[in-house]
Amino acid sequence: MHETSPPLPESPQQTPPAPSMSLGARLLNVFACPGDVFEEVKAGPPSAGNWLVPALMLSIMGIVFALVVFSQPAIVQNLKEQQEKAMDQMVKDGKMKQSDEDRALSFTGPTMLKVFTTVFWVLFTFGRLFWWGLVLMLLGRWFLHSRFSYGKALEVSGLAMMIGILGAIVSMLLIIKFERLSATPGLGIAITDFDMARKSHLFAGAANVFSIWQVCILAIGLSKLAGVRFTKAALVVFVYWILQESVLIESGMGQMAQ
């Protein structure tokens, strides 16, 4: 009789690794499943596209915004009246000379508004990108006791900008509809006589739905990079964001950030 050898134990089937997302998929999935996107960012190799492409897209959106919005005569006139009112008060308070006001108002025509807004938007976009990358890295190091590279934080900051692109589109449509720059998707839209010189109005304008959404996405990204619960990361990110907006508004720079 031939002895039959016992069957060899079957090796457990290994689950193949999930395919990595393409850049396009990451840009879209940050809206629906940001946690998965940032898990891949953390585990994957560095990718400049994760921050460069969203920043370029938002810059292009800013150019479109400026060309479309400041081609509306009612909006340009409304903005000029608000700026003139704010500057008149500064002249009365001795913070500005009348000649300086006249010179500043000469730059409020449609062409100058388009040029200034376009340049400012591009510079602000890239400045905000690099700043938030630094903030996330430092928040992780100082408050969450986690170290990760500035490059990874920059990728999170860039991908979160996709929310800002959608917010800019919605804001542009609302501004054209209501013919005033304060008609953004937040508390500012409820203030028909929005005054950029009033800090309470600027705080209302800062309470923008898309700004809050973007901060949530940044918090998710920080939680993944730092390996902590979302609630813990969200606490430090939101506290920082509120302090940042408060300092900008109280220092008089809130008008530019609205």
C-alpha positions as CSV (number, residue, x, y, z in Angstrom):
1,M,0.0,0.0,0.0
2,H,1.1,3.5,-0.8
3,E,1.1,5.9,2.0
4,T,-0.6,9.1,1.0
5,S,1.1,12.2,2.4
6,P,-1.1,14.6,4.3
7,P,-2.3,17.5,2.2
8,L,-0.2,20.6,2.6
9,P,-2.0,23.4,4.5
10,E,-3.2,26.1,2.3
11,S,-1.4,29.4,2.8
12,P,-3.8,32.1,3.7
13,Q,-4.7,34.3,0.8
14,Q,-3.2,37.7,1.1
15,T,-5.5,40.6,0.3
16,P,-3.9,42.6,-2.4
17,P,-3.1,46.2,-1.5
18,A,-5.8,48.7,-2.6
19,P,-4.8,50.6,-5.6
20,S,-3.6,54.1,-5.0
21,M,-5.9,57.0,-6.0
22,S,-5.0,59.1,-9.0
23,L,-4.5,62.8,-8.4
24,G,-7.9,63.4,-10.0
25,A,-9.5,61.0,-7.6
26,R,-7.9,62.6,-4.6
27,L,-9.1,66.0,-5.7
28,L,-12.7,64.8,-5.9
29,N,-12.7,62.3,-3.0
30,V,-11.6,65.1,-0.6
31,F,-15.3,66.1,-0.7
32,A,-16.8,62.7,0.0
33,C,-14.2,60.7,1.9
34,P,-11.3,62.9,3.0
35,G,-10.2,60.5,5.7
36,D,-9.3,57.9,3.0
37,V,-7.5,60.5,0.9
38,F,-5.4,61.7,3.8
39,E,-4.6,58.1,4.9
40,E,-3.1,57.7,1.4
41,V,-1.3,61.0,1.6
42,K,0.3,59.9,4.9
43,A,1.3,56.5,3.6
44,G,2.3,57.4,0.1
45,P,5.3,59.1,-1.4
46,P,5.5,62.9,-1.5
47,S,3.4,64.4,-4.3
48,A,3.7,68.1,-5.3
49,G,0.6,67.7,-7.3
50,N,-1.5,67.4,-4.1
51,W,-0.8,71.0,-3.3
52,L,0.3,72.7,-6.5
53,V,-2.8,71.7,-8.7
54,P,-5.4,72.8,-6.2
55,A,-3.5,76.1,-5.7
56,L,-3.4,76.7,-9.4
57,M,-7.1,75.8,-9.8
58,L,-8.1,78.3,-7.0
59,S,-5.9,81.0,-8.6
60,I,-7.6,80.5,-11.9
61,M,-11.0,80.6,-10.1
62,G,-9.9,83.9,-8.6
63,I,-9.2,85.4,-12.0
64,V,-12.6,84.3,-13.2
65,F,-14.2,85.7,-10.1
66,A,-12.6,89.1,-10.5
67,L,-13.4,89.3,-14.2
68,V,-17.0,88.3,-13.7
69,V,-17.9,90.1,-10.5
70,F,-16.2,93.4,-11.3
71,S,-18.0,93.6,-14.6
72,Q,-21.2,94.2,-12.8
73,P,-21.8,98.0,-12.5
74,A,-24.0,97.7,-9.4
75,I,-21.4,95.7,-7.5
76,V,-18.6,98.1,-8.4
77,Q,-20.7,101.1,-7.4
78,N,-21.7,99.5,-4.1
79,L,-18.1,98.7,-3.3
80,K,-17.0,102.2,-4.1
81,E,-19.6,103.7,-1.8
82,Q,-18.6,101.3,1.1
83,Q,-14.9,102.2,0.6
84,E,-15.6,105.9,0.5
85,K,-17.7,105.7,3.6
86,A,-15.0,103.8,5.5
87,M,-12.3,106.2,4.3
88,D,-14.3,109.3,5.2
89,Q,-14.5,108.0,8.8
90,M,-10.8,107.4,8.8
91,V,-10.2,111.0,7.7
92,K,-12.5,112.3,10.4
93,D,-10.6,110.2,13.0
94,G,-7.3,111.5,11.7
95,K,-6.1,108.2,10.5
96,M,-5.9,109.2,6.9
97,K,-5.4,112.4,4.9
98,Q,-7.9,113.7,2.4
99,S,-5.3,113.5,-0.3
100,D,-4.7,109.8,0.5
101,E,-8.4,109.1,0.3
102,D,-8.7,110.8,-3.1
103,R,-5.7,108.8,-4.3
104,A,-7.1,105.5,-3.0
105,L,-10.5,106.1,-4.5
106,S,-9.0,106.6,-7.9
107,F,-8.1,102.9,-7.9
108,T,-11.7,101.7,-7.4
109,G,-12.6,101.6,-11.1
110,P,-13.6,98.2,-12.7
111,T,-10.3,97.7,-14.4
112,M,-8.2,98.5,-11.4
113,L,-10.4,96.3,-9.2
114,K,-10.0,93.4,-11.6
115,V,-6.2,93.8,-11.7
116,F,-5.8,94.3,-7.9
117,T,-8.2,91.4,-7.1
118,T,-6.5,89.0,-9.5
119,V,-3.0,89.7,-8.1
120,F,-4.2,89.7,-4.5
121,W,-6.1,86.4,-5.0
122,V,-3.1,84.6,-6.5
123,L,-0.7,85.8,-3.8
124,F,-3.2,85.2,-1.0
125,T,-3.9,81.6,-2.3
126,F,-0.2,80.6,-2.3
127,G,0.4,82.5,1.0
128,R,-2.5,80.7,2.7
129,L,-1.4,77.4,1.3
130,F,2.2,77.6,2.7
131,W,0.9,79.2,5.9
132,W,-1.6,76.5,6.7
133,G,1.0,73.8,5.9
134,L,3.3,75.4,8.6
135,V,0.4,75.8,11.0
136,L,-0.6,72.1,10.7
137,M,2.9,70.9,11.2
138,L,3.4,73.1,14.3
139,L,0.0,72.3,15.8
140,G,0.8,68.6,15.4
141,R,4.2,69.0,17.0
142,W,3.3,71.4,19.9
143,F,-0.2,70.2,20.9
144,L,-0.6,66.6,19.5
145,H,3.0,65.5,20.2
146,S,3.4,64.1,16.7
147,R,6.1,64.8,14.1
148,F,5.5,64.7,10.4
149,S,7.1,66.5,7.5
150,Y,6.2,70.0,6.3
151,G,5.7,68.4,2.9
152,K,2.9,66.2,4.1
153,A,1.2,69.1,5.9
154,L,1.4,71.1,2.7
155,E,-0.3,68.3,0.8
156,V,-3.2,68.3,3.3
157,S,-3.4,72.1,3.1
158,G,-3.5,72.0,-0.7
159,L,-6.1,69.3,-1.0
160,A,-8.3,71.1,1.5
161,M,-8.3,74.1,-0.9
162,M,-10.7,72.1,-3.2
163,I,-13.4,73.2,-0.7
164,G,-12.4,76.8,-1.3
165,I,-12.8,76.4,-5.0
166,L,-16.4,75.2,-4.7
167,G,-17.0,78.0,-2.1
168,A,-15.6,80.6,-4.6
169,I,-18.0,79.4,-7.3
170,V,-21.0,79.6,-5.0
171,S,-20.0,83.0,-3.6
172,M,-19.6,84.4,-7.1
173,L,-23.1,83.2,-8.1
174,L,-24.6,84.7,-4.9
175,I,-22.8,88.0,-5.3
176,I,-24.1,88.4,-8.9
177,K,-27.6,87.4,-7.8
178,F,-27.8,89.9,-4.9
179,E,-25.4,92.5,-6.3
180,R,-23.3,92.9,-3.2
181,L,-20.0,91.5,-2.1
182,S,-21.3,90.5,1.3
183,A,-23.7,88.0,-0.2
184,T,-21.5,85.0,0.6
185,P,-22.7,81.6,1.9
186,G,-22.6,82.5,5.6
187,L,-24.0,85.0,8.1
188,G,-22.9,87.9,6.0
189,I,-25.6,87.3,3.4
190,A,-28.2,88.3,6.1
191,I,-26.7,91.8,6.5
192,T,-28.1,93.9,3.7
193,D,-26.3,97.1,4.9
194,F,-22.9,95.3,5.3
195,D,-20.3,97.8,6.5
196,M,-16.6,96.7,6.2
197,A,-15.8,99.3,8.9
198,R,-17.9,97.4,11.5
199,K,-16.1,94.5,13.2
200,S,-19.4,92.7,14.0
201,H,-20.1,92.6,10.3
202,L,-16.7,91.3,9.5
203,F,-17.1,88.5,12.1
204,A,-20.4,87.6,10.5
205,G,-18.7,87.5,7.1
206,A,-16.0,85.2,8.5
207,A,-18.7,82.7,9.5
208,N,-18.8,81.3,6.0
209,V,-20.1,77.7,5.5
210,F,-17.3,76.8,3.1
211,S,-14.6,78.3,5.4
212,I,-15.9,76.1,8.3
213,W,-16.1,73.1,6.0
214,Q,-12.5,73.7,4.9
215,V,-11.3,73.9,8.5
216,C,-13.0,70.6,9.2
217,I,-11.1,69.1,6.2
218,L,-7.9,70.5,7.6
219,A,-8.7,68.9,11.0
220,I,-9.3,65.5,9.4
221,G,-6.0,65.8,7.6
222,L,-4.2,66.7,10.8
223,S,-5.8,63.8,12.7
224,K,-4.6,61.4,10.1
225,L,-1.0,62.7,9.9
226,A,-0.8,62.9,13.7
227,G,-2.6,59.6,14.4
228,V,-5.0,61.1,16.8
229,R,-8.8,61.2,17.1
230,F,-10.6,63.7,14.9
231,T,-12.1,65.5,17.9
232,K,-8.7,66.2,19.4
233,A,-7.3,67.5,16.1
234,A,-10.5,69.5,15.4
235,L,-10.2,71.3,18.8
236,V,-6.7,72.7,18.2
237,V,-7.4,73.6,14.5
238,F,-10.7,75.4,15.3
239,V,-9.3,77.2,18.3
240,Y,-6.4,78.4,16.1
241,W,-8.7,79.4,13.2
242,I,-11.0,81.5,15.5
243,L,-8.0,83.2,17.1
244,Q,-6.5,83.9,13.6
245,E,-9.7,85.4,12.3
246,S,-10.1,87.5,15.4
247,V,-6.6,88.9,15.2
248,L,-7.1,89.7,11.5
249,I,-10.4,91.5,12.1
250,E,-9.2,93.4,15.2
251,S,-6.0,94.5,13.5
252,G,-8.0,95.9,10.6
253,M,-6.8,93.3,8.1
254,G,-10.1,91.5,8.1
255,Q,-11.5,93.6,5.3
256,M,-8.9,92.1,2.9
257,A,-9.6,88.5,4.0
258,Q,-13.3,88.7,3.5
